[in-house]
Amino acid sequence: MDYRIVKIIDEYLVVVNYGYVHNAEVGDLLQIYEIGEQVTDPKTNEDLGTLDVMKGKIKVVNVYEKMSLCQSNEFTASTSN
């Protein structure tokens, strides 16, 4: 299933529609992708899909029934020193 960021709290915290009902657990690592442009083979006109780009990683820090609060993994790593 595709989960989505449903609210941006600040530059480090977001809410994702991924919670207990989806088996979310504190510590889960999620990757954030930006859906890219549609790519078509110019010779065959076959749809090859989208050119998606990973934008970052987030870590689940608090789980609710249908959502989770997640923190930027980069922020977590830089503050653990």
N, C-alpha and C positions, 0 to 999 in steps of 0.2 A: 504494500500500500504506500502511496505517496503522502507524506505528511507535509504540512506547510507552516511557515512562520505566520502566526495570526496577529501578533502584537509585538512591536518593538518597544522595550522599556527604556533602554538607553544604548550607548554604543557597545556595551558588553553583554546585556541581558535581553533575551527574547522569549516569547511564549510560543510553543509549538503545539498543534492539535494532536498530541501523542501522549496518552495518559495510561492510568492503570488498566483501563479496558483494552488497551493495545499491548499490554505486557511491558510497559515502560518501567524502567528501574533507575534509581539514582546512580549516576556513573556511566550510563549509556552514552556512547559517542555517536553523534550524528554528523553527516556531511551536508553542507548547504551547496546546492547547485543552482546556477542561473540557466534557465532554459534558453538555448541559443536559437539561431536562425535555422530554418528548414533548409536542408541540403538536397538537391536533386541532381542526378547524373545527367549532364548536358547531352550525352550521346543517346542514352536509352530513355531519358525522361523518368527514370525510376526514382521514387522517393526513398532517400537513404536515411531519413530520420533527422533529428536535430543535433546541432553541434553544441552540446551542453558543456559548461565550464564550472569546475568546483571553485566556489568562492571562499570557503572556510569550513572549519569544524567547530561544533559546539558540544558541550557536555551537559547532561541532565543533572540539575542540582536540587530540584524539588518536583515531586510528581503529584498530580491531582487526578481526579477520576478520568477526565477527558483531555487534559492538557498537561504540559510540563514547562517549568521555568528552566531555561538553559542559559549557560554562560559560555562566552567565547573561549575556546580551548587555548588560543594564543594568550589571552589575558590571564587565564588560570596558570599557565606555564610560567609566565613572566613574573607573577606575584608569589610563586612558591619558593623563591630564593631567600 
